[in-house]
Amino acid sequence: MTVTITLIGGPTALIEVDGFRLLTDPTFDEPGAYQLPHVKLEKLVGPAVSAHDIGEVDAVLLSHDQHSDNLDHSGRDFLKSARRVLTTEIGAKRLGGHAEGFAPWASTQLAGKNGHSLTVTATPARHGPAGIEPLAGDVIGFVVSSSRPGSRPIYISGDTVWYDGVAEVAKRFKAGVVLPFAGAAQTRGPFHITMDTNDTIETARAFPDAVIVPVHTEGWKHFRQSANDLRATFDTLGFGQRLRILEPGVATIIEPLRAA
């Protein structure tokens, strides 16, 4: 099974697999500032592909709706045209419309015209250190599994750090492609609230046969690490051959590694 991923910018990526088109956390605004209740976020880089040029998608996989670096103004407009919007339970209530809410480990199916289907499973995520849940709010990741024989799942972490919830995902799903949200975001405390290089290495170790395709590493002022930091760390520790850094706007074919 071939996976094609186009990085739009930040956490937004178009994933094309088995005839399906999926979009993660839509952010299509141009650079600007967003005032949230407790913090100000500043976007530095606009999208590599406009919302108009994305075309139809079968589903939006929205890790959470409460932060502008995961769902901005143009992203909210995009949700209206998506066939399905899969997100957290509380997020679906806030968004209304046709948004569908999922608790961790709940799943749904996407039916395709080619006789194949995708199963999308919501996965646990923690948007920072233990205890941050009342501040950060609910977040989920996603595992996408094809009905095609011999295919391997795709894991999209959502905004999370490495913790036992991510480790449990690795135990349940032998993913062939992993998209960690890996910019080491830091806002209102001396701690990161998305994966840093150490978290991403732990994730790579937990999914030993997966290609690691980081997103949400560039484009925002509150990121403390970049794709270059990941490249240096992965190369130093001997994981470099498994890391794929995407060029924004370029559709990139990701060939899953052969499982050991």
Protein Blocks (a to p, Z undefined) as FASTA:
>chain_A
ZZddddfbhjbccddeehiacdehidfbdcdddddfkbccddfbdcfbdfklnopafbdc
dfbfkbfklocfklmmmmmmpmbdcddfklmmmngmmbdcddehiacddddfkopacddd
dddddebdehilmmnopadddddddfbehiacdddebjadddfklmmmmmmpccfbdcdd
fehpafkbcbdfbdcfklmmmmmmmmmmbccddehkbhiakbcbdfklmmmmmmmnopmm
mpccddehiacdddddddZZ
